[in-house]
């Protein structure tokens, strides 16, 4: 896996930590983190693994913005499974049957029911976060106002989103912020045009999430084949088009010689998809190898966009399955 030089990575991580860890990234979120430094091909590479009280989408966003290559999260999934935090895991007397070898206690964990709950938690983890970020991103160029109704959110999501907005306001990433409680359950905020804030909201968190999906696909297929796949990637490379215009890509990578390009969008995509489609033709990439990922799009709409443009369009939940099929087919053809 190709990663930034250690000096670049650690300088960026240190700067973010100094500026933000006491405001946006409070101490509890930093209590269990590690940076793994490895040597590969005579060049020092880094990978950052952040964990510790990572429950929902807002926790993941904080970690990714801080520079994590991946996050470890168990707590939320354990709650979805039925954990009551009885703190009896080591005794074998878990009251909900999660951590026990006692056949009688194991009956408390009904696998078909709990499996569905865990699946729903996993699929909906980013929903609350992406709705807020999409609204901020669509208004931040002009410093506009946003209104977000959170009446249908869970109590945990409401708490997280209010905490997240409060911290954004404290560091001036939101110029104004107010939450109207019951019965309105409404967030009103004013975005800022500050360059630092715009960089934060520019979708870097989504690019890292997409990279995690790609790495998972590589690991899954490598395990299927019983061998390590040749995998390298570049995130946010700058390119110059034949007409002289410069352009930044989100993610390009190759797996065993096959080349792929992914663009990820959290907000409006209409103004980009035609341009990306033309660039994919310049790259000589077919529809299966040039991909646009959108945070919130139904399957039928993504299919319609795919049929109109020279790119494969996926929602977040479709990406892993679609990419697995494409890469598996490419490997079989080699």
Secondary structure, 3 states (H helix, E strand, C coil): CCCCEHHHHHHHHHHHHHHHCCCCCCHHHHCEEEEEEEEECCEEEEEEEEECCCCCHHHHHHHHHHCCCEEECCHHHHHHHCCCCCCCHHHCCCCCCCCCCCHHHHCCCCHHHHHHHHHHHHHHCCHHHHHHHHHHHHHCCCCCEEEEECCCCCHHHHHHHHHHHHHHHHCCCEEEEEEECCCCCEEEEEECCCHHHHHHCCCHHHHHHHHHHHHHHHHHHHHHHCCCCCEEEEECCEEECCCCCEEECCEEEEECCEEEEEEEECCCCHHHHHHHHHHHHHHCCCCCCEEEEECCCCHHHHHHHHHHCCCEEEEHHHHHHHHHHHHHHHHHHC
